[in-house]
């Protein structure tokens, strides 16, 4: 499947901003099952851009400096990404969760894809005993890793309500857990909390869902915006497997990965510092168009 992706972020400032320095993580990464064929970035009214190194996780980072007064800032990212990713199928020979935990602890890999990098609590996803206990019902150490992972994702999807008004971007996982409501970020953080509490490597994935579903299939929750889901390391043969607790499905051909990190702080699409006074308003729009189906 070939997708055309357009992601526009617009900031409107009450007073002119004299200076802004931002990190942009908008170009999808190279990841198993997907390849970026084209990419462009445009900024209005302009600014200076340069490549930067991801401080943690996996991301294509661009540093943006705006040094002329501006009342608006529009960042438009366009990409063509080919996705060829099959739906994972649990098998009797899959490693168990207990085996996965032991393999991750024994790993000597220190790269950004190392399972050891995603075993521990992070700033935005701390350990929580109540969440850990709730998730543990699906995480018996003797259970196959893929079978257990999708069971937990589907239980979150079934028992929590998608409600954009229930939480904010900085709402901690515990608050969303107690409300049993939230958005994709909340559900991913709750699932990661439970997996890490069980000694399992779990990463936070940010990306896109196709805007329009295939004929005869329901529209996925989380389209028209950046989406978040979970990656669970399932051993050296299976590698990282994506699980979407918002929709109760696997990461497959409908998902495009932008970045992977320990939590949202590692992979926020836009963050930085703005020097100015007064309020600001941010508007984000995302469109993911399947080109091959449109042509057909």
Rosetta blueprint (number, residue, H / E / L):
1 X L
2 X E
3 X E
4 X E
5 X E
6 X E
7 X E
8 X E
9 X E
10 X E
11 X E
12 X E
13 X E
14 X E
15 X E
16 X E
17 X E
18 X L
19 X E
20 X E
21 X E
22 X E
23 X E
24 X E
25 X E
26 X E
27 X E
28 X L
29 X L
30 X L
31 X E
32 X L
33 X L
34 X E
35 X E
36 X E
37 X E
38 X E
39 X E
40 X E
41 X E
42 X E
43 X E
44 X E
45 X L
46 X L
47 X L
48 X E
49 X E
50 X E
51 X E
52 X E
53 X L
54 X L
55 X L
56 X L
57 X L
58 X E
59 X L
60 X E
61 X E
62 X E
63 X E
64 X E
65 X E
66 X E
67 X L
68 X L
69 X L
70 X E
71 X E
72 X E
73 X E
74 X E
75 X E
76 X E
77 X E
78 X E
79 X E
80 X E
81 X E
82 X E
83 X E
84 X L
85 X L
86 X L
87 X L
88 X L
89 X L
90 X L
91 X L
92 X L
93 X L
94 X L
95 X L
96 X E
97 X H
98 X H
99 X H
100 X H
101 X H
102 X H
103 X H
104 X H
105 X H
106 X H
107 X L
108 X L
109 X L
110 X L
111 X L
112 X L
113 X L
114 X L
115 X H
116 X H
117 X H
118 X H
119 X L
120 X L
121 X L
122 X L
123 X L
124 X L
125 X L
126 X L
127 X L
128 X L
129 X H
130 X H
131 X H
132 X H
133 X H
134 X H
135 X H
136 X H
137 X L
138 X L
139 X L
140 X L
141 X L
142 X L
143 X L
144 X E
145 X H
146 X H
147 X H
148 X H
149 X H
150 X H
151 X H
152 X H
153 X H
154 X H
155 X H
156 X H
157 X H
158 X H
159 X H
160 X L
161 X E
162 X E
163 X L
164 X L
165 X L
166 X L
167 X L
168 X L
169 X L
170 X L
171 X L
172 X L
173 X H
174 X H
175 X H
176 X H
177 X H
178 X H
179 X H
180 X L
181 X E
182 X E
183 X L
184 X H
185 X H
186 X H
187 X H
188 X H
189 X H
190 X H
191 X H
192 X H
193 X H
194 X H
195 X H
196 X H
197 X H
198 X L
199 X L
200 X L
201 X L
202 X E
203 X E
204 X E
205 X E
206 X E
207 X E
208 X E
209 X E
210 X L
211 X L
212 X L
213 X L
214 X L
215 X L
216 X L
217 X L
218 X L
219 X L
220 X L
221 X L
222 X L
223 X L
224 X L
225 X L
226 X L
227 X E
228 X E
229 X E
230 X E
231 X E
232 X E
233 X E
234 X L
235 X H
236 X H
237 X H
238 X H
239 X L
240 X E
241 X E
242 X E
243 X E
244 X E
245 X L
246 X L
247 X L
248 X L
249 X E
250 X E
251 X L
252 X L
253 X L
254 X L
255 X E
256 X E
257 X E
258 X E
259 X E
260 X E
261 X E
262 X L
263 X L
264 X H
265 X H
266 X H
267 X H
268 X L
269 X L
270 X E
271 X E
272 X E
273 X E
274 X E
275 X E
276 X L
277 X L
278 X L
279 X L
280 X E
281 X E
282 X E
283 X E
284 X E
285 X E
286 X E
287 X E
288 X E
289 X E
290 X E
291 X H
292 X H
293 X H
294 X H
295 X H
296 X L
